[in-house]
Amino acid sequence: MGFLEAFLRADIYVHLLGAVVVLVVVYVASSTLNSSQGGNDPPGPRPFPVLGNLLQLDLKRPYNTLVELSKKYGPVFTIYLGSKKVVVLAGYKTIKEALVNHADEFGERDVLRLVTQYNKGHGVLWSNGDSWKEMRRFTLTNLRDFGMGRKVCEDKIIEECQHLMDVIRKFHGESFDTTQPINYAVSNIICSIVYGSRFEYDDPEFTAMVDGMNRKIQLAGSPSAQVFNMFPWLGKRLQQNKEFFRLTEDYSRKNLEIFSRLKKSLNPLMCRSLVDAFFVRKQQLEESGSSNSHFHDENLMWTVQNLFAAGTDTTATTLRWALLLMAKYPNIQEQVREELHNVIGNRQVQVEDRKNLPFTDAVIHETQRVANIVPMALPHRTSRDVTFRGHFIKKGTAIYVLLMSVLYDEDEWEKPRSFHPAHFLDKDGKFVMRDAFMPFSAGRRVCLGESLARMELFIFFSTLLQHFRFSPPPGVSEDHLDLTPRVGFTLSPTDHQLRALCYLGAE
């Protein structure tokens, strides 16, 4: 048995060696084609046949590799993911010029194979053309109608703060993982807009959806997902991708159950949520015989999934980073606490207080910058041939926008790699917005819920810091708190626990 096993292993190595030899031969033979892309194409590292630049990328954290490549090849360069050509944009000036000044040319979405496996181009995040325009218009209108940017939404966030603080108090100063409480609190805000109601934190339907979404986002940034996007015939066999698809199906099934309940109690004259509004619009179009085909069940399903994921993950992840950074830098936490105490006292923080809390506001913005939770914007695609910064980019080319290179741009930030709230303060201590602050991306594909996220971050963070002091677990010093992000499609903190001690008189 030992001999057979050794033989089989040797046989595998022979085949692998043979494959490598073939690749090298083909690589050398085609070097004249690959060493330069000719004409005015953006430069880039030489790709291998079939694999492209796969061997040169850190598949767990490809954005780090791309930032390093930009230092060698410039702010506009080419890589190959397998046989797929991708043009990468880096640096504030380059990305602003592309997404804002050439918004139409760089405004389409390049859809990942991991996504198209199920959504088939529906929804609002991963769609293009008339369907995207219709769903984006509908979504923005209804996000606003059901509270985004208005007092009613502020009241919902304040109410949810109380639920979150009740959960935190139950730990009585003992260490706890912030992931679930914060995810549930933030998710309830988008749920109240999309579904028309919040959920209890122990509702199994709700917790399964939020926890499943959190896991999906982690899996979507894994090396397995990268392999699937490049080589789906190979990637579909990997266990992590099978888990991703199972979670997608589970979430769709739960949504169908929620839709069914909402449809049974629907009153067209009194819409409770975005889902209700979609049902009413769909019914109106059907009754009028309209040829508008975009209001169908698949678009509802994927628009809701897009909003649920985006409306939960990014804000919740930013809040978790904010609390971790406060525990890491207690002096900064104390400055926030002092400002809140002097300006607000013990009353509830309101959105209108932001202008009187410049240091707190600066800390929130600096958290968004340093946390860098979306290091690469969702991939773009050129809508037509374009000559950009002297380089010719063909219609339909995938465009990767390195937001990380903007948030850490050494030409734009005094201390790009440090947590430095003074980036957002002038010499008089007043808050100042920076042009290179671009965590929500820019242009046609800018984040739909930016105003909602900004309101949530301010109220949640200020309220929590007003009532609690966050610190590392017993026996762990601030220096040992790890700021290395977890591998995922968005960058959340690695698993950790914090203590939350109530301030006297803050109850």
C-alpha positions in Angstrom: 0.0 0.0 0.0 2.9 2.4 0.9 4.5 1.6 -2.5 1.3 2.2 -4.4 0.7 5.5 -2.6 4.2 6.6 -3.4 3.8 5.6 -7.0 0.6 7.5 -7.4 2.1 10.5 -5.8 5.1 10.2 -8.2 2.7 9.9 -11.1 0.9 13.1 -10.1 4.2 14.9 -9.8 5.2 13.7 -13.3 2.0 15.0 -14.8 2.4 18.3 -13.0 6.0 18.6 -14.1 4.8 17.9 -17.7 2.2 20.6 -17.5 4.7 23.1 -16.2 7.1 22.3 -19.0 4.3 22.8 -21.6 3.3 26.1 -20.0 6.9 27.3 -20.1 7.4 26.3 -23.7 4.2 28.1 -24.7 5.1 31.0 -22.5 8.5 31.4 -24.2 7.1 30.9 -27.7 4.5 33.6 -27.1 6.7 36.0 -25.2 6.8 38.5 -28.1 3.0 38.7 -27.8 2.8 39.0 -24.1 5.9 41.1 -23.2 4.1 44.2 -24.4 0.5 44.8 -25.3 1.4 46.9 -28.2 0.1 50.3 -29.4 -1.2 52.5 -26.7 -2.5 49.7 -24.4 -1.8 50.2 -20.7 1.4 48.4 -19.7 1.5 45.5 -17.2 3.3 42.4 -16.1 3.8 39.6 -18.7 0.9 37.1 -18.4 1.3 33.3 -18.6 -0.9 31.5 -21.1 -4.1 30.2 -19.6 -3.2 31.4 -16.1 -2.6 35.0 -17.0 -1.0 36.8 -14.0 -2.6 34.4 -11.5 0.8 33.3 -10.1 1.8 36.9 -9.4 -1.3 37.7 -7.3 -2.0 37.2 -3.6 -5.4 35.6 -4.1 -6.3 36.3 -0.4 -5.5 40.0 -0.7 -5.2 40.8 -4.4 -5.5 44.6 -3.7 -2.1 44.6 -2.0 -0.5 43.1 -5.1 -2.2 45.5 -7.4 -1.1 48.5 -5.3 2.5 47.3 -5.6 2.1 46.7 -9.4 0.9 50.3 -9.8 4.2 51.5 -8.3 6.0 49.8 -11.2 3.6 50.2 -14.1 1.9 53.4 -13.2 -1.7 54.4 -12.3 -3.2 52.7 -15.4 -2.0 49.2 -16.1 -3.1 45.8 -17.3 -3.3 42.4 -15.7 -4.8 39.1 -16.9 -7.0 37.0 -14.6 -6.8 33.8 -16.5 -7.5 34.8 -20.1 -9.5 37.9 -19.0 -8.0 41.3 -19.6 -8.4 43.8 -16.7 -7.3 47.4 -16.6 -6.5 48.6 -13.1 -6.8 52.3 -12.1 -4.9 53.6 -9.1 -4.5 56.9 -7.2 -6.9 59.7 -6.5 -6.4 61.8 -9.5 -6.6 58.9 -12.0 -9.7 57.4 -10.4 -11.5 60.7 -10.1 -10.8 61.5 -13.7 -12.1 58.1 -14.8 -15.2 57.8 -12.6 -16.3 61.5 -12.6 -14.9 63.1 -15.8 -15.5 60.0 -17.9 -18.5 58.7 -16.0 -20.3 57.3 -19.0 -17.3 55.5 -20.5 -16.4 53.8 -17.2 -19.9 53.5 -15.8 -20.9 49.9 -16.7 -20.6 47.0 -14.2 -18.4 44.0 -15.0 -20.3 41.1 -13.5 -18.3 38.4 -11.7 -19.1 34.8 -12.6 -19.7 34.0 -9.0 -22.6 36.4 -9.1 -24.0 35.6 -12.5 -24.3 32.0 -11.5 -27.6 33.0 -9.8 -28.6 36.6 -10.4 -28.5 36.5 -14.3 -27.9 40.3 -14.4 -30.8 41.3 -12.2 -30.9 43.6 -9.2 -29.3 47.0 -8.8 -25.6 46.3 -8.0 -24.6 43.9 -10.7 -26.9 45.0 -13.6 -26.5 47.2 -16.6 -28.6 48.9 -19.3 -32.2 49.8 -18.9 -32.8 47.3 -16.1 -30.1 48.9 -14.0 -31.4 52.4 -14.7 -35.0 51.4 -13.8 -34.0 49.5 -10.6 -31.7 52.3 -9.5 -34.3 55.0 -10.0 -37.0 52.9 -8.3 -34.6 52.0 -5.4 -33.4 55.6 -4.8 -36.9 56.9 -4.8 -38.2 54.4 -2.4 -35.2 54.5 0.0 -36.0 58.2 0.3 -39.8 57.7 0.6 -39.3 55.2 3.4 -36.9 57.3 5.4 -33.4 57.6 4.0 -32.0 61.0 4.9 -35.2 62.0 6.8 -36.2 62.4 10.4 -38.2 59.2 10.4 -35.0 57.3 9.6 -33.1 59.1 12.3 -35.8 58.0 14.8 -35.4 54.4 13.7 -31.6 54.5 14.2 -32.0 56.1 17.6 -34.6 53.4 18.6 -32.2 50.7 17.4 -29.4 52.2 19.4 -31.4 51.5 22.5 -31.9 47.8 21.6 -28.1 47.5 20.8 -27.1 49.1 24.1 -29.5 46.8 26.0 -27.7 43.8 24.5 -24.3 45.2 25.3 -25.3 45.9 28.9 -26.2 42.3 29.4 -22.5 41.4 29.1 -21.9 43.3 32.4 -18.5 44.4 31.3 -17.4 41.0 30.3 -15.6 40.5 26.9 -17.8 39.8 23.9 -17.6 39.5 20.1 -19.1 42.7 18.6 -20.0 41.0 15.3 -23.5 39.8 15.8 -24.9 42.6 17.9 -23.7 45.3 15.6 -24.7 43.4 12.4 -28.2 42.8 13.8 -28.6 46.5 14.8 -27.4 47.9 11.5 -29.3 45.3 9.5 -32.6 46.3 11.2 -32.4 49.8 9.7 -32.3 48.5 6.1 -34.9 45.8 7.0 -37.3 48.5 8.3 -37.0 50.2 4.9 -37.1 47.2 2.7 -39.5 44.9 4.6 -41.3 47.5 6.6 -40.3 46.2 10.1 -37.4 45.4 12.3 -36.6 42.0 13.8 -35.7 40.8 17.3 -32.1 39.8 17.7 -33.1 36.2 18.6 -35.5 35.8 15.6 -34.0 32.6 13.9 -35.2 33.7 10.4 -33.4 37.1 10.9 -30.2 35.8 12.5 -29.9 33.1 9.8 -30.2 35.8 7.0 -27.7 38.1 8.6 -25.2 35.5 9.7 -25.5 33.8 6.2 -24.9 37.1 4.5 -21.8 37.8 6.7 -20.4 34.4 5.7 -21.2 34.9 2.0 -19.2 38.1 1.9 -16.3 36.4 3.5 -16.4 33.5 1.0 -16.8 35.9 -1.9 -13.3 37.3 -1.2 -11.6 33.9 -0.7 -9.1 32.3 -3.1 -11.8 29.7 -4.0 -14.1 32.5 -5.3 -11.2 34.0 -7.3 -10.6 30.6 -8.9 -14.3 30.3 -9.8 -14.3 33.7 -11.4 -11.4 32.8 -13.6 -12.0 29.0 -14.1 -15.6 28.2 -13.2 -15.2 24.6 -14.4 -12.6 24.1 -11.7 -14.0 26.5 -9.1 -17.4 24.9 -8.9 -15.8 21.8 -7.4 -14.3 23.7 -4.4 -16.2 23.2 -1.1 -16.2 26.9 -0.2 -18.0 27.8 -3.4 -20.5 25.1 -2.8 -21.2 26.7 0.6 -21.6 30.1 -1.1 -24.2 28.8 -3.4 -26.0 27.0 -0.7 -26.2 30.1 1.4 -27.5 32.1 -1.6 -30.3 29.5 -2.1 -31.1 29.6 1.6 -31.4 33.4 1.6 -33.6 33.4 -1.5 -35.9 30.8 0.1 -36.3 32.9 3.2 -37.0 36.0 1.1 -39.7 34.2 -0.8 -41.4 33.4 2.5 -41.2 37.0 3.6 -42.5 38.2 0.2 -45.4 35.8 0.5 -46.4 37.2 3.9 -46.1 40.8 2.8 -48.1 40.1 -0.3 -51.0 38.6 1.6 -51.3 41.7 3.8 -50.6 44.3 1.1 -52.7 47.4 1.0 -51.9 49.3 -2.3 -53.1 52.6 -0.7 -50.7 52.3 2.3 -47.3 50.9 1.3 -45.2 49.9 4.3 -41.9 49.2 2.5 -39.9 49.1 -0.6 -41.2 45.5 -1.2 -44.8 46.8 -1.0 -44.0 49.6 -3.5 -42.5 47.1 -5.9 -45.6 44.9 -5.7 -47.9 47.9 -6.4 -45.7 49.1 -9.3 -45.6 45.6 -10.8 -49.4 45.3 -10.5 -50.0 48.8 -12.1 -47.8 47.9 -15.1 -49.6 44.6 -15.6 -53.0 46.2 -15.4 -52.0 48.9 -17.9 -50.5 46.4 -20.3 -47.2 48.2 -20.2 -44.3 46.7 -22.0 -41.9 47.6 -19.1 -40.6 44.2 -18.2 -38.1 45.2 -15.5 -40.6 44.8 -12.6 -40.6 41.1 -12.2 -39.9 38.6 -9.4 -36.2 38.1 -10.2 -35.5 41.8 -10.1 -37.3 42.1 -6.8 -35.4 39.2 -5.3 -32.0 40.5 -6.3 -32.6 44.1 -5.6 -33.6 43.2 -2.1 -30.6 40.9 -1.6 -28.3 43.7 -2.9 -29.8 46.2 -0.5 -29.8 43.8 2.5 -26.1 42.9 2.0 -24.9 46.4 1.2 -27.0 48.0 3.8 -25.8 45.7 6.5 -22.2 44.8 5.9 -20.4 48.0 5.1 -21.9 50.1 7.9 -21.7 47.3 10.5 -18.1 46.5 9.5 -17.1 50.2 9.8 -18.7 50.4 13.2 -16.8 47.3 14.4 -13.5 48.9 13.2 -14.4 52.1 15.0 -14.9 50.4 18.3 -11.7 48.3 17.8 -9.7 51.5 17.0 -11.1 53.2 20.1 -9.9 50.3 22.2 -6.6 50.4 20.4 -6.2 54.2 20.9 -7.7 55.0 24.3 -6.5 58.6 24.2 -8.5 59.3 21.1 -11.5 57.5 22.6 -11.2 59.8 25.6 -11.1 62.9 23.4 -14.3 61.7 21.7 -15.9 61.1 25.1 -14.9 64.5 26.3 -16.3 66.3 23.3 -19.6 64.3 23.6 -19.8 65.1 27.3 -19.2 68.8 26.8 -21.5 69.3 23.8 -24.3 66.7 24.3 -24.2 65.7 28.0 -26.6 62.9 28.7 -29.2 63.7 26.1 -29.7 61.7 22.9 -27.3 62.6 20.0 -29.1 64.0 17.0 -27.9 64.2 13.4 -27.9 68.0 13.7 -25.3 67.7 16.4 -22.7 66.7 13.9 -21.6 70.3 13.1 -20.8 70.8 16.8 -18.8 67.6 17.2 -15.9 68.1 14.8 -13.5 65.7 16.5 -16.1 62.9 16.7 -16.9 63.4 13.0 -13.2 63.4 12.1 -12.7 60.1 14.0 -15.6 58.5 12.1 -14.2 59.7 8.7 -10.7 58.6 9.6 -12.1 55.2 10.6 -13.7 54.8 7.2 -10.4 55.8 5.5 -8.1 53.6 7.5 -10.5 50.6 7.6 -10.5 50.6 3.8 -13.3 48.1 3.9 -13.9 48.1 0.1 -10.3 48.2 -1.2 -11.5 47.6 -4.7 -14.8 49.0 -5.8 -17.2 46.5 -7.5 -15.6 46.0 -10.9 -16.5 48.4 -13.7 -16.6 47.9 -17.4 -16.1 50.3 -20.3 -19.2 51.1 -22.3 -17.3 52.1 -25.4 -13.8 52.5 -26.7 -12.0 55.2 -24.8 -8.5 56.7 -24.9 -7.7 57.5 -21.3 -4.4 59.1 -20.1 -2.8 58.2 -23.4 -3.9 54.6 -23.3 -6.4 52.9 -25.5 -9.0 50.8 -23.7 -11.4 48.8 -25.7 -15.2 48.7 -25.2 -16.2 45.9 -22.7 -12.9 45.8 -20.9 -13.1 45.1 -17.2 -11.9 48.0 -15.0 -10.7 47.5 -11.4 -10.8 50.6 -9.3 -8.4 50.6 -6.4 -10.2 52.7 -3.8 -7.4 51.6 -1.4 -4.9 53.6 -3.5 -7.1 56.7 -3.0 -7.6 56.3 0.7 -3.9 55.7 1.2 -2.6 58.0 -1.5 0.7 59.5 -0.2 0.1 62.6 -2.3 -3.2 63.3 -0.6 -2.8 62.3 3.1 -0.1 63.4 5.5 0.0 60.1 7.4 -1.7 57.6 5.0 -0.9 54.5 7.0 -1.6 55.8 10.4 -4.9 56.4 12.3 -4.8 60.2 12.3 -8.1 62.0 12.8 -6.4 65.3 12.2 -6.6 64.5 8.5 -10.1 65.9 8.8 -9.5 68.9 11.0 -8.1 72.3 10.2 -5.7 74.3 12.4 -8.6 75.6 14.4 -10.0 72.1 15.1 -12.9 72.5 12.7 -14.0 69.6 10.6 -12.9 69.7 6.9 -13.8 67.2 4.2 -11.0 66.0 2.0 -11.3 65.5 -1.8 -9.6 62.1 -1.6 -12.1 60.7 0.9 -13.8 58.2 -1.4 -15.0 55.1 0.6 -18.4 55.2 -1.2 -16.7 55.3 -4.7 -17.8 58.0 -7.1 -19.5 58.6 -10.4 -22.5 56.7 -11.8 -21.9 53.7 -9.5 -21.5 55.6 -6.3 -23.1 53.9 -3.3 -26.9 54.1 -3.3 -27.1 54.3 0.5 -24.3 56.8 1.2 -26.6 59.3 3.1 -28.1 56.4 5.1 -24.7 55.0 6.0 -23.4 58.4 7.1 -26.4 58.9 9.4 -26.1 55.5 10.9 -22.4 55.7 11.5 -22.7 59.1 13.3 -25.7 58.2 15.5 -24.5 54.6 16.4 -20.9 55.6 17.1 -21.7 58.8 19.0 -24.4 57.1 21.1 -22.2 54.1 22.0 -19.2 56.3 22.9 -21.5 58.5 25.0 -22.5 55.5 27.2 -19.6 53.0 27.1 -15.8 52.9 27.3 -14.4 50.1 25.0 -11.2 48.3 26.0 -9.4 45.1 25.2 -10.2 41.9 27.1 -8.4 41.4 30.5 -4.8 40.5 30.0 -4.6 42.0 26.5 -2.9 45.3 26.0 -3.8 47.9 23.4 -0.6 47.1 21.5 -1.7 43.5 21.0 -5.1 44.3 19.4 -4.7 43.0 15.8 -5.7 45.4 13.1 -5.1 42.9 10.3 -8.3 42.6 8.3 -10.0 39.2 7.7 -10.0 37.8 4.2 -13.2 38.7 2.5 -14.9 40.6 -0.3 -15.0 43.5 2.2 -12.4 43.9 4.9 -13.7 43.3 8.4 -11.6 43.0 11.6 -10.2 39.6 12.4 -12.1 37.8 15.2 -11.7 39.6 18.5 -13.5 40.5 21.7 -13.9 43.8 23.5 -15.1 45.0 26.9 -17.8 47.7 27.1 -17.9 49.4 30.5 -20.8 51.7 31.3 -19.9 55.3 32.2 -21.5 56.4 35.5 -24.5 58.5 34.9 -24.8 57.4 31.3 -27.6 54.9 31.9 
